Amino acid sequence: MDGFDAVGIGPGIGTSIETAKSVKQMIHNFKNPIVIGADAINILSENKSWLLNVPSNSIFISRNIN
């Protein structure tokens, strides 16, 4: 993920155990902002301690904004 200023994760990724592991890895290792939506929010709601590792200036989007 080196070279990226920000990334997005969440919409449509599902909430399987393997997906949760990927979300955890991203949140713990990526130091730039993350746009976190839908399924990633659902995963974080089940793993609240991970919130401590969400990078500064990250954005949570809980619904479609039109």
Buried (B, 14 or more C-beta within 10 A) or exposed (E): EEEEEEBEBBBEBEBEEEBBEBBBEBBEEBEBBBBBBBBBBBBBEEEEEBEEEBBEEBEBBEEEEE
